[in-house]
Amino acid sequence: MARSIAAHDPFLDQSDIKRRDVRPVSFDELVEGSDYLVIQSPLTPETRHLFNRETLRRMKKTAILVNTARGPIVEDAAIYRALTEGWIAGAAFDDIEEEPAKQRDWRPVNPLFKLPNVIITPHAAYYSEESIGTVRKIAAEEAVRVLSGQPARSPVNKIAA
């Protein structure tokens, strides 16, 4: 069976997506048709709890949801229900909704930790010596870019015109 990669990015031109040999799709097509759905999105008011009960119910029962972005994009109560009631097959998270690293005296009481069909890492899944060097290089290049009057390549908060 041929495998294909599909993506939804409302901020990229579809030709940019196609140039990477990826099929651009709507958000609904991505949710309803993916076997493995990987979330790589900033946390904004629009993306907070984007993966909630309604969204998760539309996924394939055999789907695996992977969130390597910010935890609150996936609603913990909804994903717990989805995983325990068989709405989807499994999930992997580089952080959970409560984002423990940002809390003082946090305790691991989240029921997601007890599920056999979940993998959770401490928001460090990206880590390698190579990735640290890359992050530092990009940060320095972007600082130089902005300080020399050029626009940032990946602004999170665009200034209104």
Long-range contacts (C-beta under 8 A, 24 or more apart in sequence): 6-30, 6-33, 6-34, 28-58, 31-55, 31-58, 31-59, 32-58, 32-59, 32-60, 33-60, 34-59, 34-60, 34-63, 35-60, 35-62, 35-63, 35-64, 36-63, 36-64, 36-66, 37-63, 37-64, 37-65, 37-66, 38-66, 38-67, 38-68, 39-65, 39-66, 39-67, 39-68, 39-69, 39-73, 39-74, 40-68, 40-69, 41-69, 41-70, 41-73, 42-69, 42-70, 42-156, 43-69, 43-70, 43-72, 43-73, 47-73, 48-72, 48-73, 49-73, 49-74, 49-75, 49-78, 50-74, 51-75, 51-78, 51-79, 52-78, 53-78, 53-81, 53-82, 56-81, 56-82, 56-87, 56-88, 57-82, 57-87, 59-87, 59-88, 60-88, 61-86, 61-87, 61-88, 61-89, 62-88, 62-89, 63-88, 63-89, 64-88, 64-89, 64-90, 64-91, 64-92, 65-90, 65-91, 65-92, 66-91, 66-92, 66-93, 67-91, 67-92, 67-93, 67-94, 67-95, 68-94, 68-125, 68-126, 69-94, 70-95, 70-99, 71-95, 71-96, 71-97, 71-98, 71-99, 71-123, 72-97, 72-99, 76-110, 76-112, 79-112, 80-111, 80-112, 80-115, 83-112, 83-115, 83-117, 83-118, 84-115, 89-117, 90-117, 90-118, 91-117, 91-118, 91-119, 92-118, 92-119, 92-120, 92-121, 93-118, 93-119, 93-120, 93-121, 94-121, 94-123, 94-124, 94-125, 94-126, 95-120, 95-121, 95-122, 95-123, 96-120, 99-123
